Amino acid sequence: MNPTIGQRETIGRDIEKIKVLLEARERLLGPNHPGLTEVLDLLSAEYRREGRQKEAEKVSRRVLKIWEEAFVPEYGWRHLLSDLADGKMTRERPSPKFKEDKILCMSPELLLGTGDNRSCYAYPGDPARCVKVDKPWNEGFHNSRRKRVKKALMPWLADFSSNREEARFYRTKALELGDEFYRHAPRCYGIVMTDLGPGLVFERILNADGSYAEPLGVHAGKYPEQLDRLVELIDGFLAFLRRNRLSLFTWDYRNLYVKCTRKNQAESLAAVDWKSEGRPNNDFPLTTIFANMASWKMGKEAEELKMKIKKYKIVAIE
């Protein structure tokens, strides 16, 4: 339904007010600061209400670029040549693309867990949130000299920054799916600066009683009488992915969390790592080229996980 003349005038006034607010934010923060996201999203929404799709898409692309560049330092031909030679230019991670007065301290006692490329910390002062931070330059699996050179030659491989990969997904497909997606994933609340570099803020998966949800392996170890139910939830999660044309290649006990009812009954599964959605880290990404192969691979991994549960081959993760 197209807006009436009166509605168009109201929307037009709203757009002008948002532009004034945006200009004030830009003067304060700069043109490429993640803190502009909220105002830019408001502007995009108003453009869509007025039917100005091109302007709305342009604003959305600007937000995506801001989010992507917040995590990725400059890596050009000089850096590539350095990596091929002695690596002197890339021994330390370059400064972040944006500055922030308020910097969160990620103290060791806040650490929740660490993976190949990132560490996850409890958000200081907010137990319902967490912060994912890329590991230091040259310490993560994907940002070694060898991996950087390889990606320069094969751009379809995983990015130097896992946060950039996940930020891209949340600013594109996750936004399009809306609330249905968040039944199976945490919400992303934006970007903050920490003493370890820029971080992505997420909600922590909670059960109906407000307690923290646990990884699949932990829940299965505590409640072996619910193993059949867990198999059903894996099938439901796989169906959700296929229905929405999502390709997830991290099917393991650490990535899948079990959301429970108030009586500790398994209700649904939520994946807490979406950086690999649609991007398997293969030299020849056949699953990216052929959608049916991606679906087949997910189904195979889901079946393997179900077989482990059925055979009680669950490894509890403390």
CORLIN-V342652 format. One record per pair of residues at least 12 apart in sequence whose C-alpha atoms are under 8 Angstrom apart, sorted by the first residue. I is the first residue (numbers start at 1). J is the second residue. Records with the same first field share a line. If there is no record, write none. Layout:
I->J ; J
//
This chain:
2->50 ; 51
3->49 ; 50
8->50
11->46 ; 49 ; 50
14->46
15->43 ; 46 ; 47
18->39 ; 42 ; 43
19->43
21->39
22->36 ; 39 ; 40
32->66 ; 98
33->66 ; 70 ; 98 ; 99
34->63 ; 66 ; 67 ; 70 ; 190 ; 191
35->191
37->63
40->59 ; 60 ; 63
41->59 ; 60 ; 63
43->56 ; 59
44->56 ; 57 ; 59 ; 60
64->168 ; 171 ; 172
67->164 ; 167 ; 168 ; 191
68->164 ; 165 ; 167 ; 168
69->97 ; 164
70->96 ; 97 ; 98 ; 164 ; 198
71->96 ; 97 ; 161 ; 163 ; 164 ; 198
72->96 ; 97 ; 160 ; 161 ; 164
73->93 ; 94 ; 95 ; 96 ; 97
74->94
80->148 ; 149 ; 152
83->145 ; 146 ; 148 ; 149
84->145 ; 149
87->145
90->137 ; 145
91->137 ; 138
92->137 ; 138
93->136 ; 137 ; 138
96->197 ; 198
99->193
100->193
102->193
103->192 ; 193 ; 194 ; 195
104->124 ; 192 ; 193 ; 194 ; 195
105->124 ; 194 ; 195 ; 196
106->121 ; 124 ; 194 ; 195 ; 196
110->122 ; 123 ; 124
116->140 ; 141
117->134 ; 135 ; 139 ; 140 ; 141 ; 142 ; 161 ; 162
118->132 ; 133 ; 134 ; 135 ; 140 ; 162
119->132 ; 133 ; 134 ; 135
120->132 ; 133
123->201
128->203 ; 204
129->201 ; 202 ; 203 ; 204
130->201 ; 202 ; 203 ; 204
131->199 ; 200 ; 201 ; 202
132->163 ; 199 ; 200 ; 201 ; 202
133->163 ; 196 ; 197 ; 198 ; 199 ; 200
134->161 ; 162 ; 163 ; 197 ; 198 ; 199
136->196
142->158 ; 159 ; 160 ; 161
143->159 ; 160 ; 161
147->160
148->160
154->283
156->279 ; 285
157->279 ; 280 ; 281 ; 282 ; 283
158->276 ; 279 ; 280 ; 281
162->275
163->199 ; 200 ; 275
165->275 ; 276
166->273 ; 274 ; 275 ; 276
167->200 ; 275
169->274 ; 275 ; 277
170->188
177->244
183->268 ; 270
184->237 ; 268 ; 269 ; 270 ; 271
185->270 ; 271 ; 272
186->202 ; 203 ; 204 ; 205 ; 270 ; 271 ; 272
187->202 ; 203
188->200 ; 201 ; 202 ; 203
189->201 ; 202 ; 203
190->202
205->257 ; 259 ; 270
206->259
207->259 ; 260 ; 261 ; 262
208->259 ; 260 ; 261 ; 262
209->261 ; 262
213->257 ; 258 ; 259 ; 260
214->257 ; 258 ; 259
215->253 ; 254 ; 255 ; 256 ; 257 ; 258 ; 317
216->253 ; 254 ; 256 ; 257 ; 258
217->253 ; 254 ; 314 ; 315 ; 316 ; 317
218->315 ; 316 ; 317 ; 318
219->258 ; 316
220->309 ; 314 ; 316
221->314 ; 315 ; 316
226->265 ; 266
227->309 ; 310
228->310
229->266
230->266
231->306 ; 309 ; 310
233->267 ; 268 ; 269
234->269 ; 302 ; 306
235->302
237->268 ; 269
238->298 ; 299 ; 302
242->295
246->277 ; 278
247->277 ; 278 ; 279 ; 294 ; 295 ; 298
248->274 ; 276 ; 277 ; 278 ; 298
249->276 ; 277 ; 278 ; 280 ; 298
250->273 ; 276
251->301 ; 302 ; 305
252->305
253->317
254->317
255->271 ; 272 ; 273
256->269 ; 270 ; 271 ; 272
257->269 ; 270 ; 271 ; 272
258->270
//
